[in-house]
């Protein structure tokens, strides 16, 4: 394609994307006020926006609201992200301990990888905490380093579920070409002895995560697994048939995956 | 039944209920700590507990954790509940405005009533903000007063959806014998011109809300309605087939309905 036409096309696409974003974020959220017509301050608004994201009320969003950059930074780097993660893990353990397992190696618990088992916070600190449009190239470079640390609450949960006899299935949106670095990173973070690590193969590229992950859960069922629990930071990790007996939404106010 | 035996039975039931509660709440949540083994303070823990409730991670719970009474009081009576409600309403309006409606009177939006259209906070202020076991008798007395105020964000949303041409279906867990006081209360709070007000009839009594409400949505579909949106403060208002195109979870950290 002619470089000028290409540049023009990109510029039009960026404009379309950003005007879409303006339509998406500004008109409704900007009118939000208390009963006396006063606008909620950033801290209050961003906390409510985060709840709306975590409950899946917000629907699709491309970047965090610009006024929430400081809020998301403080949330992720302070005690709140850790505390929220610990409470989800406690809910999960509580449920897992009450289950009657078949004990045949087919009692499955599914984990997503990014922002579920491992934290990409070191990358996102350098990428504006989700305030910048996702850059696949620089993210893949980060993935290649295989240095994402474990989420402490998830590592503890993972080991406890293994002790209870669950088969742990890792189901990630990462692609097959990232299998080696992903395994290397999981081991670096302290995860061992998973039953399967499922990544996108050629036929999965381009599928929405929700469809891709539902198809993989259906395959697991056909393979005889009973999917008791499912842990993910995205609703697209959890929703869609067949679902686990219980699904657990881990916090992630930095990005949204369809 | 002999009054003494009855009393004994009630006492055993209360003990069973409260020991169940201790099993349910304490063992996992009480171990929650940061990396250095320090217990999170009440404010941090209760905020994480609330997120866990709002995302449906917590599963069934009978009463709020006792250490969170002050937190829930401050949340409900301060700006946060209002702000969280406003942001959900903004998400809803944003979605509703983008829809192409059939315009045949069958474009439906479902609203739950309690803690969705009207607020029972005046009652719960006197009932420990969900820290006490639910008392149906005293709650029904409150319902009979028909004085629950509107949730401001919901009233605004309701009127805006009406303006857009939606048929508003009110689907409540209240029973048919409460129809008159419920209509009176809705009018008192400023709600008018709903398409249908659906309450539990004799055959619905005792059904979990999730089943009862799913059955009513199925009936609405058979009646030709397209259910675009569904607003409720309980996951049992929203989950179960058939679901609305988009479901919106309003905040409620005071009680849980199956």
Boltz contact constraints between the chains, C-beta under 6 A:
constraints:
  - contact:
      token1: [A, 28]
      token2: [B, 90]
      max_distance: 6.0
  - contact:
      token1: [A, 28]
      token2: [B, 93]
      max_distance: 6.0
  - contact:
      token1: [A, 28]
      token2: [B, 94]
      max_distance: 6.0
  - contact:
      token1: [A, 29]
      token2: [B, 90]
      max_distance: 6.0
  - contact:
      token1: [A, 32]
      token2: [B, 86]
      max_distance: 6.0
  - contact:
      token1: [A, 32]
      token2: [B, 90]
      max_distance: 6.0
  - contact:
      token1: [A, 34]
      token2: [B, 82]
      max_distance: 6.0
  - contact:
      token1: [A, 35]
      token2: [B, 152]
      max_distance: 6.0
  - contact:
      token1: [A, 40]
      token2: [B, 83]
      max_distance: 6.0
  - contact:
      token1: [A, 44]
      token2: [B, 79]
      max_distance: 6.0
  - contact:
      token1: [A, 44]
      token2: [B, 83]
      max_distance: 6.0
  - contact:
      token1: [A, 48]
      token2: [B, 83]
      max_distance: 6.0
  - contact:
      token1: [A, 48]
      token2: [B, 84]
      max_distance: 6.0
  - contact:
      token1: [A, 48]
      token2: [B, 87]
      max_distance: 6.0
  - contact:
      token1: [A, 49]
      token2: [B, 87]
      max_distance: 6.0
  - contact:
      token1: [A, 51]
      token2: [B, 84]
      max_distance: 6.0
  - contact:
      token1: [A, 52]
      token2: [B, 87]
      max_distance: 6.0
  - contact:
      token1: [A, 52]
      token2: [B, 91]
      max_distance: 6.0
  - contact:
      token1: [A, 54]
      token2: [B, 55]
      max_distance: 6.0
  - contact:
      token1: [A, 55]
      token2: [B, 54]
      max_distance: 6.0
  - contact:
      token1: [A, 55]
      token2: [B, 55]
      max_distance: 6.0
  - contact:
      token1: [A, 55]
      token2: [B, 249]
      max_distance: 6.0
  - contact:
      token1: [A, 57]
      token2: [B, 88]
      max_distance: 6.0
  - contact:
      token1: [A, 57]
      token2: [B, 91]
      max_distance: 6.0
  - contact:
      token1: [A, 57]
      token2: [B, 248]
      max_distance: 6.0
  - contact:
      token1: [A, 58]
      token2: [B, 91]
      max_distance: 6.0
  - contact:
      token1: [A, 79]
      token2: [B, 44]
      max_distance: 6.0
  - contact:
      token1: [A, 82]
      token2: [B, 34]
      max_distance: 6.0
  - contact:
      token1: [A, 83]
      token2: [B, 40]
      max_distance: 6.0
  - contact:
      token1: [A, 83]
      token2: [B, 44]
      max_distance: 6.0
  - contact:
      token1: [A, 83]
      token2: [B, 48]
      max_distance: 6.0
  - contact:
      token1: [A, 84]
      token2: [B, 48]
      max_distance: 6.0
  - contact:
      token1: [A, 84]
      token2: [B, 51]
      max_distance: 6.0
  - contact:
      token1: [A, 86]
      token2: [B, 32]
      max_distance: 6.0
  - contact:
      token1: [A, 87]
      token2: [B, 48]
      max_distance: 6.0
  - contact:
      token1: [A, 87]
      token2: [B, 49]
      max_distance: 6.0
  - contact:
      token1: [A, 87]
      token2: [B, 52]
      max_distance: 6.0
  - contact:
      token1: [A, 88]
      token2: [B, 57]
      max_distance: 6.0
  - contact:
      token1: [A, 90]
      token2: [B, 28]
      max_distance: 6.0
  - contact:
      token1: [A, 90]
      token2: [B, 29]
      max_distance: 6.0
  - contact:
      token1: [A, 90]
      token2: [B, 32]
      max_distance: 6.0
  - contact:
      token1: [A, 91]
      token2: [B, 52]
      max_distance: 6.0
  - contact:
      token1: [A, 91]
      token2: [B, 57]
      max_distance: 6.0
  - contact:
      token1: [A, 91]
      token2: [B, 58]
      max_distance: 6.0
  - contact:
      token1: [A, 93]
      token2: [B, 28]
      max_distance: 6.0
  - contact:
      token1: [A, 94]
      token2: [B, 28]
      max_distance: 6.0
  - contact:
      token1: [A, 152]
      token2: [B, 35]
      max_distance: 6.0
  - contact:
      token1: [A, 248]
      token2: [B, 57]
      max_distance: 6.0
  - contact:
      token1: [A, 249]
      token2: [B, 55]
      max_distance: 6.0
